[in-house]
Amino acid sequence: MAFVVTKLGFAALACSSLLAVYRSGGDPGTAAFVAGADGAIALLFHFLRRLERGERGRNTKATVWLLTTLLTAMFASKVAPLMMPPVVASVVWLMAAGTVGAGFWAMFLSP
C-alpha cells in the first residue's frame, strides 16, 4: 500500500510541476527552479529510503541533510523577495536558518 501512495505522490508532484512550468510563460529561471526542486525531492526520497533500510552511514545522513538544506534555501529564496517588508523577509530567512540548524542537530548531534 505504501508503494502505491508513493507512486501517487510522485504523480501528483509531476502534474504540479508540469503545470508550474506551463504557467511560467516560458521563463527559463522558473523552469530551472521547478526542475531543480523536483530533482532534489526525488534524491531526498531515494536517500530517505536508504536510511529506512538501515544504511545509516554518515554519507547518507549528510546527503539527506544537504538536500533538505538545499530545498529550504530554494524555497526561502522564492518566498523572501515577495512583496513584503524587509523585516518579514528577514524572518523568512531566520526561520530557514533555524530549520537548517535544527535539522543538523537532529541528524548529527542528538543522542
Number of C-alpha atoms within 10 A of each C-alpha: 5 7 8 9 10 12 11 12 12 15 12 12 14 13 12 13 17 15 11 14 20 13 12 13 10 10 11 11 11 16 19 12 15 17 15 15 18 17 12 18 18 14 15 19 14 13 21 18 12 16 15 10 9 9 14 14 10 11 11 15 18 16 15 23 20 17 20 18 18 17 19 17 16 15 14 18 15 10 14 18 14 11 9 10 10 12 9 14 18 13 12 18 17 13 14 20 16 12 15 19 14 13 18 17 12 12 15 12 9 9 6
